[in-house]
Amino acid sequence: MLYTLSHSPWQCDINALLRLVRSGDDLLLMQDGILAALNDSRFAAALLATPARVFALQNDVEARGVSAQISGNIEMISYNDFVKLTVKHASQMAW
């Protein structure tokens, strides 16, 4: 399953999302969801503790001016990589 988080972690039930994530899933942070990947935040720690691979959409990170503040453990990807994730996963859930 591909999960996409487009809302700020302060404005959604991110704990509910994290309870759903399983091994083999991918989680893409986009739009305001990239704020969950900020260095040393409780959200980044929780994301990285899941069995899923966590990505952040680079264009959204750059648009918000937080490139230097994103956890180094979260992989930045392009829109082309986002398309590859959608092809990889038949199911997608947006948050």
C-alpha positions in Angstrom: 0.0 0.0 0.0 1.1 3.5 -0.7 0.2 6.0 1.9 0.4 9.8 1.1 0.4 12.4 3.9 -0.5 15.8 2.6 -1.6 17.5 5.8 0.5 18.9 8.6 1.0 16.3 11.3 -0.6 18.8 13.7 -3.8 18.9 11.7 -4.5 15.2 11.2 -4.6 12.0 13.1 -1.1 10.8 12.2 -1.2 8.2 15.0 -4.1 6.5 13.2 -2.1 6.5 10.0 0.9 5.0 11.7 -1.2 2.2 13.1 -2.2 1.1 9.6 1.3 1.0 8.1 2.7 -2.5 7.5 5.9 -4.0 6.2 6.2 -3.5 2.4 4.2 -0.3 2.5 5.6 3.0 1.4 4.7 6.4 2.9 5.1 9.6 0.9 5.1 13.0 2.6 3.9 15.7 0.4 2.5 19.3 0.6 2.3 20.2 4.3 2.9 16.5 5.2 6.6 17.1 4.8 6.5 18.9 8.1 6.4 15.5 9.7 10.0 14.9 8.5 11.6 17.8 10.4 14.8 16.8 12.2 14.4 15.7 15.8 10.6 16.0 15.8 8.5 13.4 17.5 6.7 12.9 14.2 9.9 12.0 12.3 10.9 9.5 15.0 7.5 7.9 14.8 7.6 7.7 11.0 11.0 6.1 11.0 9.9 3.6 13.6 7.3 2.1 11.3 8.1 -0.9 9.0 7.4 1.3 5.9 9.9 3.1 3.8 9.4 6.9 4.2 9.9 9.4 1.4 9.4 13.2 1.1 8.5 14.9 -2.2 11.6 17.1 -2.8 9.6 19.9 -4.6 7.4 20.4 -1.6 10.3 20.4 0.8 12.1 23.1 -1.3 8.9 25.1 -1.7 8.6 25.4 2.0 12.2 26.3 2.5 13.0 23.4 4.9 15.5 21.4 2.9 18.2 21.7 5.6 15.8 20.7 8.3 14.5 17.4 6.9 15.7 14.2 8.6 18.6 12.6 6.7 16.9 9.2 7.2 14.0 10.2 5.0 14.6 9.9 1.3 13.8 12.9 -0.9 12.2 11.9 -4.2 11.0 13.6 -7.4 7.7 13.5 -9.1 9.0 10.8 -11.4 9.8 8.7 -8.4 6.3 9.4 -7.0 4.8 8.0 -10.3 7.0 4.9 -9.8 5.6 4.4 -6.3 2.0 4.6 -7.7 2.8 2.0 -10.3 4.4 -0.2 -7.7 1.4 -0.1 -5.4 -2.1 -1.1 -6.7 -3.7 0.5 -3.6 -3.2 4.0 -2.3 -4.6 5.8 0.8 -4.4 9.6 1.1 -4.2 11.3 4.5 
